[in-house]
Amino acid sequence: MNVVLRKKKLKDGRQSLYLDIYHNGNRNYEFLKMYLLPEETYENRLKNREVLELVERIKSKRLLEMQHLKYGFTPDFKARLNFIQYFEDLVNKRLKTGKNYQTWKITLVHLKAYAPNGLTFDQVDDKWMENFREYLEEGRSNNSAASYFNVVKHCLHQAVRDRIIVDNPATRVKSPKLEETKREFLTATELTLAAKAYCKDPELKRAFLFSCLTGLRYVDVRCLIWEDIRVDADGTATIHFTQKKTKGVEYLPVESQALKLIGERKENHESVFNLNPSSNKGSVIKDWMLNAGIQKKITFHCARHSYAVLLLEKGVGIYTVSRLLGHRDIKTTMIYANIVDSTKRKAVNSLTDIQVFWDEQKE
């Protein structure tokens, strides 16, 4: 355990100051954004002396923090830091990346509602997490409560990494139990009916059908540009894109019907689908499905469900389907396998109309 002040010479003659921190076998560098000036004048030498005195205080402070962490204590000044403000800073960072931003934003609303008088890190202990979990479970579904609870848990993990707290109290509190939700999808027959039915937003219809044949989420369809679609000399096409949700880089094969849906190729920078962001797509899809004679509650995301189920019903292996969907955990894909199992059960039950028994006494 050690903290060493180091200097890096810059092209303009200044020296950048940083701390070389070695703790628990790990080495980290803290760049202080403080600089020493060329000591050509008395004024510069005076400024350098002031900077070095300040850096030494920061160095001593880091050593003290490491001592506290070594013996399992959180420094007092860190314990009194505003937890909600720290959480809000992380929310703002997610606004830039887009990753789970809405879930974090809603969780922040709940945190402020539950702790209207503010909240410091030393108040967030096991008991507080248990009470917050109970608050989340009141009037909300288990899945929503679990999502918001796990966001707070993730935030506390980050606080441990940032050396604000020693350990995460949320790891000792049981998260709300997730419930399996019903996933609506279109069968092959229903998909054909939908393709033939009238929709007042033809571009949304085209994008939805494209999603049924590729499994792309709405946000990925909306952001798709022509540069993302690569067509080889033999006519086979692949979508090269980064999932907005997981940030994973994907290479997705595109079949011929999906290529026909997107039509004639345009400039690389242009959007493949010109979707209206202000359109109430839920209402449009509902009316479209009714026109097709489909009574199911279908949303745009059901196109992705349909893609998964249709592949599995065609005999595509669960691992391949998981790769095509870009899932990081095959357990997520197994939900679709359960849907297909129920479809198979209905198919088997349809055999009850076939007469295979006879009256032995009449032989």
C-alpha positions as a Markdown table, in Angstrom:
| # | Residue | x | y | z |
|---|---|---|---|---|
| 1 | Met | 0.0 | 0.0 | 0.0 |
| 2 | Asn | 1.7 | 3.2 | -1.2 |
| 3 | Val | 1.0 | 6.5 | -2.9 |
| 4 | Val | 3.8 | 8.1 | -4.9 |
| 5 | Leu | 3.8 | 11.6 | -6.5 |
| 6 | Arg | 5.0 | 11.4 | -10.1 |
| 7 | Lys | 5.6 | 14.0 | -12.8 |
| 8 | Lys | 5.2 | 13.9 | -16.6 |
| 9 | Lys | 6.9 | 16.5 | -18.8 |
| 10 | Leu | 4.6 | 18.1 | -21.4 |
| 11 | Lys | 5.6 | 19.6 | -24.8 |
| 12 | Asp | 4.9 | 23.1 | -23.5 |
| 13 | Gly | 7.5 | 22.8 | -20.8 |
| 14 | Arg | 5.0 | 22.2 | -17.9 |
| 15 | Gln | 5.0 | 19.1 | -15.8 |
| 16 | Ser | 1.7 | 17.2 | -15.2 |
| 17 | Leu | 1.3 | 15.9 | -11.7 |
| 18 | Tyr | -0.3 | 12.5 | -10.9 |
| 19 | Leu | -0.4 | 10.0 | -8.1 |
| 20 | Asp | 0.8 | 6.4 | -8.5 |
| 21 | Ile | -1.5 | 4.4 | -6.2 |
| 22 | Tyr | -0.6 | 0.8 | -5.3 |
| 23 | His | -3.3 | -0.9 | -3.2 |
| 24 | Asn | -4.2 | -4.6 | -2.7 |
| 25 | Gly | -2.0 | -5.7 | -5.5 |
| 26 | Asn | -3.5 | -3.2 | -8.0 |
| 27 | Arg | -1.9 | -0.1 | -9.4 |
| 28 | Asn | -4.0 | 2.9 | -10.4 |
| 29 | Tyr | -3.0 | 6.4 | -11.5 |
| 30 | Glu | -4.9 | 9.5 | -10.4 |
| 31 | Phe | -4.2 | 12.5 | -12.7 |
| 32 | Leu | -4.7 | 15.6 | -10.7 |
| 33 | Lys | -5.0 | 18.1 | -13.5 |
| 34 | Met | -2.4 | 20.2 | -11.7 |
| 35 | Tyr | 0.8 | 21.4 | -13.3 |
| 36 | Leu | 4.3 | 22.7 | -12.4 |
| 37 | Leu | 5.5 | 25.7 | -14.5 |
| 38 | Pro | 9.0 | 26.2 | -15.8 |
| 39 | Glu | 10.9 | 27.8 | -12.9 |
| 40 | Glu | 12.2 | 30.7 | -15.0 |
| 41 | Thr | 10.6 | 33.4 | -12.8 |
| 42 | Tyr | 10.1 | 34.0 | -9.1 |
| 43 | Glu | 6.3 | 34.1 | -9.7 |
| 44 | Asn | 6.4 | 30.6 | -11.3 |
| 45 | Arg | 8.5 | 29.2 | -8.5 |
| 46 | Leu | 6.0 | 30.6 | -5.9 |
| 47 | Lys | 3.0 | 29.1 | -7.8 |
| 48 | Asn | 4.8 | 25.7 | -8.0 |
| 49 | Arg | 5.4 | 25.7 | -4.2 |
| 50 | Glu | 1.7 | 26.3 | -3.6 |
| 51 | Val | 0.8 | 23.5 | -6.1 |
| 52 | Leu | 3.2 | 21.1 | -4.4 |
| 53 | Glu | 1.8 | 21.8 | -1.0 |
| 54 | Leu | -1.8 | 21.2 | -2.2 |
| 55 | Val | -0.7 | 17.9 | -3.9 |
| 56 | Glu | 1.0 | 16.7 | -0.8 |
| 57 | Arg | -2.3 | 17.3 | 1.1 |
| 58 | Ile | -4.1 | 15.2 | -1.5 |
| 59 | Lys | -1.5 | 12.5 | -1.3 |
| 60 | Ser | -1.9 | 12.3 | 2.5 |
| 61 | Lys | -5.6 | 12.2 | 2.1 |
| 62 | Arg | -5.4 | 9.2 | -0.2 |
| 63 | Leu | -3.1 | 7.4 | 2.2 |
| 64 | Leu | -5.6 | 8.0 | 5.0 |
| 65 | Glu | -8.5 | 6.7 | 2.8 |
| 66 | Met | -6.5 | 3.6 | 2.1 |
| 67 | Gln | -5.9 | 3.0 | 5.8 |
| 68 | His | -9.6 | 3.4 | 6.5 |
| 69 | Leu | -10.4 | 0.9 | 3.7 |
| 70 | Lys | -7.8 | -1.5 | 4.9 |
| 71 | Tyr | -9.5 | -1.8 | 8.3 |
| 72 | Gly | -13.1 | -1.8 | 6.9 |
| 73 | Phe | -14.0 | 1.8 | 7.6 |
| 74 | Thr | -15.5 | 4.3 | 5.3 |
| 75 | Pro | -13.9 | 7.8 | 5.7 |
| 76 | Asp | -16.4 | 10.2 | 7.5 |
| 77 | Phe | -16.4 | 12.7 | 4.7 |
| 78 | Lys | -17.3 | 10.0 | 2.2 |
| 79 | Ala | -20.0 | 8.5 | 4.4 |
| 80 | Arg | -21.7 | 12.0 | 4.4 |
| 81 | Leu | -21.7 | 12.3 | 0.6 |
| 82 | Asn | -25.1 | 12.8 | -1.0 |
| 83 | Phe | -26.1 | 9.3 | -2.3 |
| 84 | Ile | -29.0 | 10.7 | -4.5 |
| 85 | Gln | -26.7 | 13.2 | -6.1 |
| 86 | Tyr | -24.2 | 10.5 | -6.8 |
| 87 | Phe | -27.0 | 8.4 | -8.3 |
| 88 | Glu | -28.2 | 11.3 | -10.4 |
| 89 | Asp | -24.7 | 11.8 | -11.8 |
| 90 | Leu | -24.7 | 8.2 | -13.0 |
| 91 | Val | -28.1 | 8.7 | -14.6 |
| 92 | Asn | -26.7 | 11.6 | -16.5 |
| 93 | Lys | -23.8 | 9.5 | -17.8 |
| 94 | Arg | -26.3 | 6.9 | -19.0 |
| 95 | Leu | -28.2 | 9.7 | -20.9 |
| 96 | Lys | -25.1 | 9.9 | -23.1 |
| 97 | Thr | -24.8 | 6.2 | -23.7 |
| 98 | Gly | -28.5 | 5.4 | -23.7 |
| 99 | Lys | -27.9 | 2.1 | -21.9 |
| 100 | Asn | -30.9 | 1.4 | -19.6 |
| 101 | Tyr | -31.4 | 5.2 | -19.2 |
| 102 | Gln | -35.2 | 5.1 | -18.7 |
| 103 | Thr | -35.0 | 2.4 | -15.9 |
| 104 | Trp | -32.3 | 4.5 | -14.1 |
| 105 | Lys | -34.3 | 7.7 | -14.6 |
| 106 | Ile | -37.5 | 6.1 | -13.1 |
| 107 | Thr | -35.5 | 4.6 | -10.2 |
| 108 | Leu | -34.2 | 8.1 | -9.4 |
| 109 | Val | -37.8 | 9.3 | -9.2 |
| 110 | His | -38.5 | 6.6 | -6.7 |
| 111 | Leu | -35.4 | 7.4 | -4.7 |
| 112 | Lys | -36.4 | 11.0 | -4.4 |
| 113 | Ala | -40.0 | 10.1 | -3.5 |
| 114 | Tyr | -38.8 | 7.6 | -0.8 |
| 115 | Ala | -36.1 | 9.9 | 0.6 |
| 116 | Pro | -37.6 | 13.5 | 0.1 |
| 117 | Asn | -35.2 | 14.9 | 2.8 |
| 118 | Gly | -32.1 | 13.7 | 1.1 |
| 119 | Leu | -29.9 | 10.6 | 1.7 |
| 120 | Thr | -26.3 | 10.1 | 2.5 |
| 121 | Phe | -24.1 | 7.0 | 1.9 |
| 122 | Asp | -24.0 | 6.2 | 5.7 |
| 123 | Gln | -27.8 | 6.0 | 5.7 |
| 124 | Val | -27.9 | 3.3 | 3.0 |
| 125 | Asp | -27.4 | 0.2 | 5.1 |
| 126 | Asp | -29.0 | -3.3 | 5.1 |
| 127 | Lys | -32.1 | -2.1 | 6.9 |
| 128 | Trp | -32.6 | 0.8 | 4.5 |
| 129 | Met | -32.3 | -1.5 | 1.5 |
| 130 | Glu | -34.9 | -3.8 | 3.0 |
| 131 | Asn | -37.4 | -0.9 | 3.6 |
| 132 | Phe | -36.7 | 0.4 | 0.1 |
| 133 | Arg | -37.5 | -3.0 | -1.4 |
| 134 | Glu | -40.8 | -3.1 | 0.5 |
| 135 | Tyr | -41.6 | 0.4 | -0.8 |
| 136 | Leu | -40.9 | -0.7 | -4.4 |
| 137 | Glu | -43.1 | -3.8 | -4.0 |
| 138 | Glu | -46.1 | -1.8 | -3.0 |
| 139 | Gly | -48.2 | -1.0 | -6.0 |
| 140 | Arg | -45.7 | -2.2 | -8.6 |
| 141 | Ser | -45.2 | -5.5 | -10.3 |
| 142 | Asn | -42.4 | -7.8 | -9.0 |
| 143 | Asn | -40.5 | -7.4 | -12.2 |
| 144 | Ser | -40.6 | -3.6 | -12.0 |
| 145 | Ala | -39.6 | -3.6 | -8.4 |
| 146 | Ala | -36.7 | -6.0 | -9.1 |
| 147 | Ser | -35.5 | -3.8 | -11.9 |
| 148 | Tyr | -35.4 | -0.6 | -9.8 |
| 149 | Phe | -33.9 | -2.5 | -6.8 |
| 150 | Asn | -31.1 | -3.9 | -9.0 |
| 151 | Val | -30.4 | -0.5 | -10.4 |
| 152 | Val | -29.7 | 0.8 | -6.9 |
| 153 | Lys | -27.6 | -2.3 | -6.2 |
| 154 | His | -25.6 | -1.6 | -9.3 |
| 155 | Cys | -25.1 | 2.0 | -8.2 |
| 156 | Leu | -23.7 | 0.8 | -4.9 |
| 157 | His | -21.4 | -1.6 | -6.7 |
| 158 | Gln | -20.0 | 1.4 | -8.6 |
| 159 | Ala | -19.6 | 3.3 | -5.3 |
| 160 | Val | -17.4 | 0.5 | -4.0 |
| 161 | Arg | -15.3 | 0.7 | -7.2 |
| 162 | Asp | -15.0 | 4.4 | -6.7 |
| 163 | Arg | -13.8 | 3.8 | -3.1 |
| 164 | Ile | -16.6 | 5.7 | -1.6 |
| 165 | Ile | -17.9 | 2.8 | 0.5 |
| 166 | Val | -16.2 | -0.4 | 1.6 |
| 167 | Asp | -18.9 | -2.9 | 0.7 |
| 168 | Asn | -22.4 | -3.1 | -0.9 |
| 169 | Pro | -25.3 | -3.5 | 1.6 |
| 170 | Ala | -27.6 | -4.5 | -1.2 |
| 171 | Thr | -25.8 | -7.8 | -1.7 |
| 172 | Arg | -27.1 | -8.9 | 1.7 |
| 173 | Val | -30.7 | -8.1 | 0.9 |
| 174 | Lys | -32.9 | -10.4 | -1.2 |
| 175 | Ser | -34.1 | -8.8 | -4.5 |
| 176 | Pro | -37.8 | -9.0 | -5.4 |
| 177 | Lys | -38.5 | -12.3 | -7.2 |
| 178 | Leu | -38.9 | -12.0 | -10.9 |
| 179 | Glu | -42.0 | -13.4 | -12.5 |
| 180 | Glu | -42.2 | -14.9 | -15.9 |
| 181 | Thr | -44.2 | -12.7 | -18.1 |
| 182 | Lys | -46.4 | -13.7 | -21.0 |
| 183 | Arg | -44.7 | -12.9 | -24.3 |
| 184 | Glu | -47.1 | -12.4 | -27.2 |
| 185 | Phe | -46.0 | -13.3 | -30.7 |
| 186 | Leu | -47.4 | -13.8 | -34.2 |
| 187 | Thr | -47.6 | -17.2 | -35.7 |
| 188 | Ala | -46.6 | -17.8 | -39.3 |
| 189 | Thr | -50.3 | -17.7 | -40.3 |
| 190 | Glu | -50.9 | -14.4 | -38.4 |
| 191 | Leu | -47.8 | -12.8 | -39.8 |
| 192 | Thr | -49.1 | -13.5 | -43.3 |
| 193 | Leu | -52.5 | -12.0 | -42.4 |
| 194 | Ala | -50.8 | -8.9 | -41.0 |
| 195 | Ala | -48.7 | -8.5 | -44.1 |
| 196 | Lys | -51.8 | -8.5 | -46.2 |
| 197 | Ala | -53.9 | -6.2 | -43.9 |
| 198 | Tyr | -54.1 | -2.4 | -44.2 |
| 199 | Cys | -52.0 | -0.2 | -41.8 |
| 200 | Lys | -52.3 | 3.6 | -41.8 |
| 201 | Asp | -48.6 | 3.9 | -41.4 |
| 202 | Pro | -47.0 | 1.9 | -44.2 |
| 203 | Glu | -43.4 | 2.7 | -43.0 |
| 204 | Leu | -44.1 | 1.4 | -39.5 |
| 205 | Lys | -45.7 | -1.7 | -41.0 |
| 206 | Arg | -42.6 | -2.3 | -43.2 |
| 207 | Ala | -40.3 | -1.8 | -40.2 |
| 208 | Phe | -42.4 | -4.2 | -38.0 |
| 209 | Leu | -42.3 | -7.0 | -40.7 |
| 210 | Phe | -38.6 | -6.4 | -41.1 |
| 211 | Ser | -38.2 | -6.9 | -37.3 |
| 212 | Cys | -40.2 | -10.1 | -37.5 |
| 213 | Leu | -37.6 | -11.4 | -40.0 |
| 214 | Thr | -34.5 | -10.1 | -38.3 |
| 215 | Gly | -35.3 | -9.9 | -34.6 |
| 216 | Leu | -34.1 | -6.3 | -34.4 |
| 217 | Arg | -35.5 | -4.1 | -31.5 |
| 218 | Tyr | -37.4 | -1.0 | -32.5 |
| 219 | Val | -34.5 | 1.3 | -31.4 |
| 220 | Asp | -32.1 | -0.7 | -33.6 |
| 221 | Val | -34.5 | -0.6 | -36.6 |
| 222 | Arg | -35.0 | 3.1 | -36.1 |
| 223 | Cys | -31.2 | 3.8 | -36.1 |
| 224 | Leu | -30.4 | 1.4 | -39.0 |
| 225 | Ile | -28.6 | 3.2 | -41.8 |
| 226 | Trp | -27.7 | 1.8 | -45.2 |
| 227 | Glu | -24.0 | 1.6 | -44.4 |
| 228 | Asp | -24.9 | -1.1 | -41.8 |
| 229 | Ile | -26.2 | -3.5 | -44.5 |
| 230 | Arg | -23.5 | -5.2 | -46.4 |
| 231 | Val | -24.3 | -7.2 | -49.5 |
| 232 | Asp | -21.8 | -9.7 | -50.9 |
| 233 | Ala | -21.2 | -10.5 | -54.5 |
| 234 | Asp | -23.4 | -13.6 | -54.3 |
| 235 | Gly | -26.3 | -11.5 | -53.0 |
| 236 | Thr | -26.2 | -12.6 | -49.4 |
| 237 | Ala | -26.6 | -9.7 | -46.9 |
| 238 | Thr | -25.5 | -9.1 | -43.3 |
| 239 | Ile | -26.3 | -6.3 | -40.9 |
| 240 | His | -23.3 | -5.0 | -39.0 |
| 241 | Phe | -24.5 | -3.0 | -36.0 |
| 242 | Thr | -24.1 | -2.2 | -32.3 |
| 243 | Gln | -27.1 | -3.1 | -30.2 |
| 244 | Lys | -28.4 | 0.1 | -28.5 |
| 245 | Lys | -29.4 | -1.9 | -25.4 |
| 246 | Thr | -26.4 | -4.1 | -24.7 |
| 247 | Lys | -23.8 | -2.2 | -26.8 |
| 248 | Gly | -22.7 | -5.6 | -28.2 |
| 249 | Val | -21.4 | -5.6 | -31.8 |
| 250 | Glu | -23.5 | -8.0 | -33.9 |
| 251 | Tyr | -23.3 | -9.5 | -37.4 |
| 252 | Leu | -26.8 | -10.6 | -38.4 |
| 253 | Pro | -27.6 | -12.5 | -41.6 |
| 254 | Val | -30.6 | -11.1 | -43.5 |
| 255 | Glu | -32.9 | -13.4 | -45.6 |
| 256 | Ser | -34.3 | -12.5 | -49.0 |
| 257 | Gln | -37.8 | -11.4 | -47.9 |
| 258 | Ala | -36.3 | -8.9 | -45.4 |
| 259 | Leu | -34.1 | -7.5 | -48.2 |
| 260 | Lys | -37.2 | -7.0 | -50.4 |
| 261 | Leu | -38.9 | -5.1 | -47.5 |
| 262 | Ile | -36.2 | -2.5 | -47.4 |
| 263 | Gly | -36.3 | -1.8 | -51.1 |
| 264 | Glu | -33.8 | 0.0 | -53.3 |
| 265 | Arg | -30.5 | 0.9 | -51.7 |
| 266 | Lys | -29.8 | 4.6 | -50.9 |
| 267 | Glu | -26.8 | 6.6 | -49.7 |
| 268 | Asn | -24.8 | 5.0 | -46.9 |
| 269 | His | -25.6 | 7.7 | -44.3 |
| 270 | Glu | -29.4 | 7.6 | -44.9 |
| 271 | Ser | -31.8 | 5.8 | -42.6 |
| 272 | Val | -33.3 | 2.6 | -43.9 |
| 273 | Phe | -36.7 | 3.4 | -42.3 |
| 274 | Asn | -38.1 | 6.9 | -41.9 |
| 275 | Leu | -40.1 | 6.3 | -38.8 |
| 276 | Asn | -42.0 | 9.1 | -37.2 |
| 277 | Pro | -40.8 | 9.5 | -33.6 |
| 278 | Ser | -43.9 | 11.4 | -32.5 |
| 279 | Ser | -46.3 | 8.7 | -33.9 |
| 280 | Asn | -48.2 | 6.6 | -31.4 |
| 281 | Lys | -47.0 | 3.3 | -32.7 |
| 282 | Gly | -48.8 | 1.3 | -30.1 |
| 283 | Ser | -52.2 | 2.6 | -31.3 |
| 284 | Val | -51.2 | 2.2 | -35.0 |
| 285 | Ile | -50.2 | -1.4 | -34.5 |
| 286 | Lys | -53.3 | -2.2 | -32.5 |
| 287 | Asp | -55.6 | -1.0 | -35.3 |
| 288 | Trp | -53.5 | -2.8 | -37.9 |
| 289 | Met | -53.8 | -6.1 | -36.0 |
| 290 | Leu | -57.5 | -5.7 | -35.7 |
| 291 | Asn | -57.7 | -5.1 | -39.5 |
| 292 | Ala | -55.8 | -8.4 | -39.8 |
| 293 | Gly | -58.3 | -10.2 | -37.5 |
| 294 | Ile | -55.7 | -10.6 | -34.8 |
| 295 | Gln | -57.0 | -10.1 | -31.2 |
| 296 | Lys | -53.7 | -10.4 | -29.4 |
| 297 | Lys | -52.1 | -7.4 | -27.6 |
| 298 | Ile | -49.3 | -6.8 | -30.0 |
| 299 | Thr | -46.5 | -4.2 | -29.6 |
| 300 | Phe | -43.5 | -3.5 | -31.8 |
| 301 | His | -41.3 | -5.6 | -29.5 |
| 302 | Cys | -43.6 | -8.6 | -30.2 |
| 303 | Ala | -41.9 | -8.7 | -33.7 |
| 304 | Arg | -38.7 | -9.8 | -31.9 |
| 305 | His | -40.6 | -12.4 | -30.0 |
| 306 | Ser | -42.2 | -13.7 | -33.2 |
| 307 | Tyr | -38.7 | -14.0 | -34.8 |
| 308 | Ala | -37.5 | -16.1 | -32.0 |
| 309 | Val | -40.5 | -18.4 | -31.8 |
| 310 | Leu | -40.7 | -18.9 | -35.6 |
| 311 | Leu | -37.0 | -19.9 | -35.7 |
| 312 | Leu | -37.5 | -22.4 | -32.9 |
| 313 | Glu | -40.6 | -23.9 | -34.6 |
| 314 | Lys | -38.5 | -24.3 | -37.7 |
| 315 | Gly | -36.1 | -26.5 | -35.7 |
| 316 | Val | -33.3 | -24.0 | -35.3 |
| 317 | Gly | -31.2 | -24.8 | -32.2 |
| 318 | Ile | -31.6 | -22.7 | -29.1 |
| 319 | Tyr | -27.9 | -21.7 | -29.0 |
| 320 | Thr | -28.1 | -20.4 | -32.6 |
| 321 | Val | -31.3 | -18.5 | -31.8 |
| 322 | Ser | -29.6 | -17.0 | -28.8 |
| 323 | Arg | -26.7 | -15.8 | -31.0 |
| 324 | Leu | -29.1 | -14.3 | -33.6 |
| 325 | Leu | -31.0 | -12.4 | -30.9 |
| 326 | Gly | -27.7 | -11.1 | -29.4 |
| 327 | His | -28.5 | -12.5 | -26.0 |
| 328 | Arg | -25.7 | -12.4 | -23.5 |
| 329 | Asp | -27.3 | -15.2 | -21.4 |
| 330 | Ile | -29.0 | -18.3 | -23.0 |
| 331 | Lys | -31.4 | -18.3 | -20.0 |
| 332 | Thr | -33.1 | -15.3 | -21.7 |
| 333 | Thr | -33.6 | -17.3 | -24.9 |
| 334 | Met | -35.0 | -20.3 | -22.9 |
| 335 | Ile | -38.2 | -18.3 | -22.3 |
| 336 | Tyr | -39.0 | -18.6 | -26.0 |
| 337 | Ala | -38.2 | -22.4 | -25.9 |
| 338 | Asn | -41.0 | -22.7 | -23.2 |
| 339 | Ile | -43.4 | -20.9 | -25.6 |
| 340 | Val | -42.6 | -23.4 | -28.3 |
| 341 | Asp | -43.1 | -26.3 | -25.9 |
| 342 | Ser | -46.6 | -25.1 | -25.2 |
| 343 | Thr | -47.2 | -24.8 | -28.9 |
| 344 | Lys | -46.1 | -28.4 | -29.3 |
| 345 | Arg | -48.4 | -29.4 | -26.5 |
| 346 | Lys | -51.4 | -27.9 | -28.3 |
| 347 | Ala | -50.3 | -29.8 | -31.5 |
| 348 | Val | -50.1 | -33.1 | -29.6 |
| 349 | Asn | -53.5 | -32.5 | -28.0 |
| 350 | Ser | -55.1 | -32.1 | -31.4 |
| 351 | Leu | -54.6 | -35.8 | -31.9 |
| 352 | Thr | -57.5 | -36.5 | -29.5 |
| 353 | Asp | -59.9 | -36.4 | -32.4 |
| 354 | Ile | -58.3 | -39.5 | -34.0 |
| 355 | Gln | -60.1 | -42.8 | -32.9 |
| 356 | Val | -57.6 | -45.4 | -32.1 |
| 357 | Phe | -59.5 | -47.4 | -29.4 |
| 358 | Trp | -62.0 | -50.1 | -30.0 |
| 359 | Asp | -64.5 | -52.2 | -28.0 |
| 360 | Glu | -62.6 | -55.5 | -27.3 |
| 361 | Gln | -65.9 | -57.2 | -26.4 |
| 362 | Lys | -67.2 | -56.7 | -30.0 |
| 363 | Glu | -64.3 | -58.5 | -31.6 |
